[in-house]
Every structure is written in C-alpha cells, then in structure tokens.
C-alpha cells in the first residue's frame, strides 16, 4: 500500500496523484479534511480518514448504485474530530492494556473517546490492536515539543496512567492537546494551546526586564538633554 497512488476529489476535480504519506502530511497540515474522498488506482473510493487508517473499504452506495460521499451518509463519519499519525513513546503505570505498538499508530479523536490503532509483534506474527480512552478520563496533557503526554484516570486502580506519543510536528501535537475537551495542563507544564510555527513563549520576567531597560535609557537621555540646556 505504501507504493500505491491516489487522487483526491476536490470541488469536482481529481487532484494528484499522491502517495499515502503525502496525503497524511496534507491532513496533518489541514490542507485536507478527514471527510474528503480519495480514489485508489482500482477506482475504489474512501475517505482521507480511512486511507490514513489504512482501510480500503469502498464508500456505501444508494439503491440506485450511486456512491454516497461522507456528507450524505447520515453522519456516519461525523464522530471523527481529528486524525493524527504518531508513534508510541512510553507507557507508565498500571491501567489500560496497551500493546508495544511498533511504527506508526493512528490517534483518532472521536466524540467520546481517543482511539489508538496500530500494529505490534506477538512472537513472529504481526497483529493489529485498538485501544480506546474515554475523553472524560484524560485528565491532564503536557506538551514537550512534538511529544504529548497524557494522564488517563484509571478507576479500578484509583490512579493515573501516563501515555506518551510523538506526533511528528509541534503543530500536530498542539492540535491534539487542544482537541481533548476534558484535559487541563499537567501541573507545571506549558499551556496546551500550540505556539505559532517557529514561535517561542516569552517569560513575563523577560518582558519586565525589557521595559525596565527602556525606561532607564529614556531617563538617561532626558538627564543629558537637561544638562545641555
């Protein structure tokens, strides 16, 4: 599938061809939406969300044989709020049974859950697995560059399980953290709102130093002018 090419349907036109990695990158940068339709080489149609996940199931059809786009399928795709390719970095603490995913995983923010889907090794075999975290149980999030740490409440254990993902870009990491409605910044961490591309946060004390220096220079100039008069 990695060598396959696809065309994107946009306003009645076919754009492309693109490979899967390019389409994933365009989705991360919001150049494409999850509901847009792509066409495979064999004519099969699917959404960008399905392609990112790796599915090749064709879109449903009406009784007349007409292919239905996601906007016309009774909201079947509306539960998906965002899709992010990532890698699993670390799992700390008891709680959800999370396999040791290898390679790329898909983080899918839905209405009520954050779904993690990926592949892992079981002996000599590769297997696929999905883990779902209720959004209301994701209590804290922390941004560390392209890495997002999530603290998930585990009712049975009476504590928190930390799961860390690398989202490839800072923008994607900030977007994911901001898409979790019940999460607040982990104590002592930076705000969840992503910084502008290439930007960095400025500490309030730095601003105070700049203002103080400007005031001092202004006073010196005034004193010099008064002395000259």
N, C-alpha and C positions, 0 to 999 in steps of 0.2 A: 504494500500500500504506500510505502514511503516514496516509490518511484512513480506513482500514479499522478496524473494531472487532472485538474478540474476547472470548470468555468463557473463564474459567479453570475447569477441573474440579477441585473440591476436596472430598474425602470425599463423593462422590456428588452434590454440588450444583454449579450453574453460577454462578460469580461474575462480576460485570461488568455492562455491557460496559466494556472498557478499550481504549485505542489502543495501538499498538506501543511508543511512547515511555514510556507509563506502565508497561507490563509490563517493559521494560528496566530502568527505575528500581527496580521492585519486586525484580527479580532481583539488581541490584547491592546493594540493602539486605538481601538474603537473605530477603525476605518470600515469595519463590517459589524453587523449585529448578529446575535445568535439566531435570529429567525430568518435571515436571508437564505435563499436557496442556491445550492451548488449542484452542478451536473457532472457526473463522472463520465469517463470515456465510453462506457457502455450505454450511456443515456439515463442511468439511474439518477433520480433526484433525491436530495436530502437537505437538511438544514445545515448551516455552519456549525451549530451546536452538535449535531450528530456526527459531522466529519471530525470535529475536534475530539470527540469521544472515541471515534474510530468505527462508528456504526455505518453500515451500508444499506440499511433498510430503506426501501423506496417510500415516498410520501403516499398517504392514503388517497384513494380515488373515489369520486362520486359514482352513483349508479350509472351515469352516462359514460363513465370511463375517463372523466376529466380529472386531471391531477389537482389536488387541493393543496394550496400553499398554507403555511402555518397560520397565517392571519385568518384563514377560512375554516380551520379545523376546530371549531368550538373551543378555542383557548387551550388546546392540548399542550402547547409549548409555553403558555403564559406563565407557568410556575417557575421558569428559569429566569433568575435575575442577573446572573453573570457566570461566565466560564473562564477559568484561569489554568493554563498549564503550569505545572510546578514539579518540584522534587521533594520527597520526604527527607527531612534532615535529622530529626530526633524525636523520640517519644520518652517522656519522663513521668513515672508514677503509674500506679495501678488504675485500671478503668476499662476503657474500650479495648477490645482485642484488635489491634492494628497490625496487619502483616508488615513484614520488612519489604515494602514496595521498592522495586528497582526501576531506575529510569524515570521517565515522565509519568506523572499522575495528573488526573484532572480534578480540579476543585470546582464544584458546581454549586452556586448559591441558589437555593430554591426558596419557596415561600416560608417553609418551616424548618428546613434542615440545610446543613452544609454537607454535601456528598463528596466523598473522596473515592475515586476509582483508579485502579492501577493493576500492575502485574507483579508477581513475586515468585521466587523459586521455592518449590517444595520437592526436595531431593533433586532428581534430574528433570523434573517437569516444571513448566511454567503454568501458573494458574492466575486467574483474574478474580478480584475481590472488590467489594464496595463497602464502605463504612459511612454511616450517617450520624452526624452530630446535630441534635436539636439546636436551633439557633438560640433559643431561650436559655440553653445551658452553657453557651460560650460566654463566660463572664468577663474575661479580660483578653486584650490583644496588645501586642507590643511590636513596633516596627524597628528593625535593625537593618537598614539599607534595603536589600531585596528580600530579606527574611522576615516572615511574620510568625511570631509565637502566639499560640492560642492556649488559654487556660479553660478547660472544659470541666464543668461541675459533674461529679460522679456521685449520684445519690446513694447508691449502695455502699460506696466506700467512705462517704462523708467527707470527701476532699476534692482536690483538683488534679486533673491530668494535663500536663503540658505537651503540646504537639507543635513542632516547628516545621515550616515549609519555606522553600526558596522559590520565589515567584519570578526569577529571571530579571525583571526590571523593577526599579523603585516605584514607577507609576502603577504597575500592576499590583505591587504589594500594598501601596496606599489605597488603591481602589478596593481591594479585597477587604482590608481592615475597615474601611468606611462603609462597606456593604453589610456588616454584621450589626443588626439593629439593637441587640441587647448587650453588646460589648462596650466596655469602658477601658481607657488606657490602664495598663498594668502600673501599679504604684511606682513612681519614679521614672516612668518611660515618657517618650515624646508623644505629643498629640497624635491621634490616629489619622487626621487629615493629612493627605500626602502633600509634600512640598512641591513647588513648581519645578519643572525639569531643570536640573542643574543648579537649583537654589539650595541654600542652607539656612537654618534657623539662626537668628541673631539674638544673643542673650541680652536681657534688659540692662544688665550692668554695663555692657559694651556701649549701648546707646547713651547711658548716663555719662560715661567717660567722654564720649564724643561731644555731647552737649556741653559738658564742663570745660573741655579744652577750647571749644569755640567761644564760650563766654570769657575765658581767661584772655585769649588772644584779642577779643574785642576791647576788653578793659585796658590792655596794654596800649593798643592803638589810640584809644581815647586819651590816655595819660600823655602819650608822646605828642599828640596834637595840642593839648592844653599847654604843655611845656614850651612848645614852639611859639605859641601866641604870647 
